[in-house]
Amino acid sequence: MNEFRALRVEQDADGQIGAHIRHLKPDQLPAGEVLIRVSHSSVNYKDALAATGTGRIMHKLPMTGGIDLAGIVLESDNPTVIPGSAVLVTGQGLGERHDGGYAELARVPADWALPLPANLDAHAVMALGTAGFTAGLSLLRMEQMGQTPEHGPIAVTGATGGVGSASIALFAAAGYEVHAITGKTDEGPRLRELGAQEILLRSEIDFGRRPLESAIWGGAVDSAGGELLTWLTRTTKPWGNIAACGLVGGTDLHTTVMPFILRGVNLLGIATPDCPRTLREQVWARLAACFDDRRLALITAGDVTLDQLPTVFRQLIDGQARGRYVVVL
Ligand SMILES: NC(=O)c1ccc[n+]([C@@H]2O[C@H](COP(=O)([O-])OP(=O)(O)OC[C@H]3O[C@@H](n4cnc5c(N)ncnc54)[C@H](OP(=O)(O)O)[C@@H]3O)[C@@H](O)[C@H]2O)c1
């Protein structure tokens, strides 16, 4: 390939951040041992923050967006990654410090490339992408801290979004009773089909004021931060685990030490980008065991092209995402 298409995030002449399709040459790719013909990528909230300039995600501009990719290895200078093999990369600084997956070609360090799990193809791993990986890492970390279904229901915030949808399916498949917390009034049927047993509307929650409210949750996966995460710390049962993943509702956390010293609640930080390789492999194995075609279809909003991405980014920033978009290159 002498030239390839990429969605580049740039600072425009008026100072605004914008995303544009550009034609690049392979020698413009960053350094790395593995050259990949990217076939699929995905859309995460972080991608939308980066490409719209809503968040300062990229360490330099211009840069190719996309924190996830899947494709076929074209060239490799490392014997552990074989040309012709199918690989995936999530996080690792893709689309932040290193040109990302919104391009027909990518070059990455060999350690970033994982083989596709046995029963998932490139489309399927990108239907999951970083959002699915976040759900998987949350489950693993909570179980490492002793979480079991007997502990009580798992609250999932941002339920209709990427992390939320994948978490509902994953925790339900693992035997947990899942309660979906959403801002949308019309998504009940899909959330139930994903595995949610109860649905709570965000607008109808009584957050209370006390440092400890009645204990409801065995644990939680939280995409929201802010008021919702604060409330979760005050309503989680003794020894329950909360996986703190996101910030769509805010970055503040106004709680007290009471949930931690009186109930032994664990607030687990979920940071996917630099997750160690052995843990990444465990998470993907867990995801592959759970996500059959039916569950993948339920979390997937649809396929999009590079040209359609700006519209999709806007949807995510406006909190209107319903599941995951797969980018087909
Ligand atoms: N820590 C990590 O490594 C990691 C990895 C992946 C993602 N994240 C973070 O996780 C969050 C979710 O990512 P995503 O890709 O799933 O995004 P997404 O697909 O855009 O989903 C976000 C969902 O959050 C809900 N929401 C929107 N505004 C909200 C508000 N003000 N308060 C509470 N909920 C609100 C909406 O669902 P409902 O209408 O159903 O409530 C929305 O669909 C983001 O903050 C992202 O940066 C972190």
Ligand as a Chemical Component Dictionary entry (heavy atoms), coordinates in Angstrom:
data_LIG
# 
_chem_comp.id                   LIG 
_chem_comp.type                 NON-POLYMER 
_chem_comp.pdbx_formal_charge   0 
_chem_comp.three_letter_code    LIG 
# 
loop_
_chem_comp_atom.comp_id 
_chem_comp_atom.atom_id 
_chem_comp_atom.alt_atom_id 
_chem_comp_atom.type_symbol 
_chem_comp_atom.charge 
_chem_comp_atom.model_Cartn_x 
_chem_comp_atom.model_Cartn_y 
_chem_comp_atom.model_Cartn_z 
_chem_comp_atom.pdbx_ordinal 
LIG N1  N1  N 0  -10.870 3.479  33.153 1  
LIG C1  C1  C 0  -10.705 3.038  31.933 2  
LIG O1  O1  O 0  -9.688  2.462  31.574 3  
LIG C2  C2  C 0  -11.835 3.249  30.972 4  
LIG C3  C3  C 0  -12.013 2.430  29.865 5  
LIG C4  C4  C 0  -13.141 2.623  29.051 6  
LIG C5  C5  C 0  -14.017 3.658  29.338 7  
LIG N2  N2  N 1  -13.767 4.472  30.395 8  
LIG C6  C6  C 0  -14.687 5.548  30.748 9  
LIG O2  O2  O 0  -15.955 4.969  31.016 10 
LIG C7  C7  C 0  -16.973 5.899  30.660 11 
LIG C8  C8  C 0  -17.944 5.241  29.698 12 
LIG O3  O3  O 0  -17.298 4.976  28.472 13 
LIG P1  P1  P 0  -18.132 4.377  27.246 14 
LIG O4  O4  O 0  -17.172 4.184  26.144 15 
LIG O5  O5  O -1 -18.991 3.292  27.740 16 
LIG O6  O6  O 0  -19.060 5.653  26.903 17 
LIG P2  P2  P 0  -20.487 5.676  26.194 18 
LIG O7  O7  O 0  -20.654 4.501  25.303 19 
LIG O8  O8  O 0  -20.606 7.044  25.629 20 
LIG O9  O9  O 0  -21.525 5.478  27.398 21 
LIG C9  C9  C 0  -21.659 6.424  28.414 22 
LIG C10 C10 C 0  -23.062 6.289  28.998 23 
LIG O10 O10 O 0  -23.071 6.982  30.249 24 
LIG C11 C11 C 0  -24.396 7.439  30.516 25 
LIG N3  N3  N 0  -24.345 8.867  30.850 26 
LIG C12 C12 C 0  -24.282 9.924  29.994 27 
LIG N4  N4  N 0  -24.251 11.079 30.689 28 
LIG C13 C13 C 0  -24.309 10.740 32.003 29 
LIG C14 C14 C 0  -24.330 11.491 33.207 30 
LIG N5  N5  N 0  -24.282 12.827 33.200 31 
LIG N6  N6  N 0  -24.377 10.825 34.377 32 
LIG C15 C15 C 0  -24.413 9.471  34.403 33 
LIG N7  N7  N 0  -24.420 8.697  33.290 34 
LIG C16 C16 C 0  -24.368 9.345  32.096 35 
LIG C17 C17 C 0  -25.216 7.166  29.260 36 
LIG O11 O11 O 0  -25.906 5.919  29.470 37 
LIG P3  P3  P 0  -27.366 5.887  30.157 38 
LIG O12 O12 O 0  -28.183 6.871  29.409 39 
LIG O13 O13 O 0  -27.802 4.482  30.019 40 
LIG O14 O14 O 0  -27.168 6.306  31.603 41 
LIG C18 C18 C 0  -24.156 6.968  28.194 42 
LIG O15 O15 O 0  -24.630 6.207  27.130 43 
LIG C19 C19 C 0  -16.247 7.107  30.086 44 
LIG O16 O16 O 0  -16.040 8.073  31.097 45 
LIG C20 C20 C 0  -14.927 6.546  29.647 46 
LIG O17 O17 O 0  -13.926 7.525  29.596 47 
LIG C21 C21 C 0  -12.701 4.280  31.202 48 
# 
loop_
_chem_comp_bond.comp_id 
_chem_comp_bond.atom_id_1 
_chem_comp_bond.atom_id_2 
_chem_comp_bond.value_order 
_chem_comp_bond.pdbx_ordinal 
LIG N1  C1  SING 1  
LIG C1  O1  DOUB 2  
LIG C1  C2  SING 3  
LIG C2  C3  SING 4  
LIG C2  C21 DOUB 5  
LIG C3  C4  DOUB 6  
LIG C4  C5  SING 7  
LIG C5  N2  DOUB 8  
LIG N2  C6  SING 9  
LIG N2  C21 SING 10 
LIG C6  O2  SING 11 
LIG C6  C20 SING 12 
LIG O2  C7  SING 13 
LIG C7  C8  SING 14 
LIG C7  C19 SING 15 
LIG C8  O3  SING 16 
LIG O3  P1  SING 17 
LIG P1  O4  DOUB 18 
LIG P1  O5  SING 19 
LIG P1  O6  SING 20 
LIG O6  P2  SING 21 
LIG P2  O7  DOUB 22 
LIG P2  O8  SING 23 
LIG P2  O9  SING 24 
LIG O9  C9  SING 25 
LIG C9  C10 SING 26 
LIG C10 O10 SING 27 
LIG C10 C18 SING 28 
LIG O10 C11 SING 29 
LIG C11 N3  SING 30 
LIG C11 C17 SING 31 
LIG N3  C12 SING 32 
LIG N3  C16 SING 33 
LIG C12 N4  DOUB 34 
LIG N4  C13 SING 35 
LIG C13 C14 SING 36 
LIG C13 C16 DOUB 37 
LIG C14 N5  SING 38 
LIG C14 N6  DOUB 39 
LIG N6  C15 SING 40 
LIG C15 N7  DOUB 41 
LIG N7  C16 SING 42 
LIG C17 O11 SING 43 
LIG C17 C18 SING 44 
LIG O11 P3  SING 45 
LIG P3  O12 DOUB 46 
LIG P3  O13 SING 47 
LIG P3  O14 SING 48 
LIG C18 O15 SING 49 
LIG C19 O16 SING 50 
LIG C19 C20 SING 51 
LIG C20 O17 SING 52 
# 
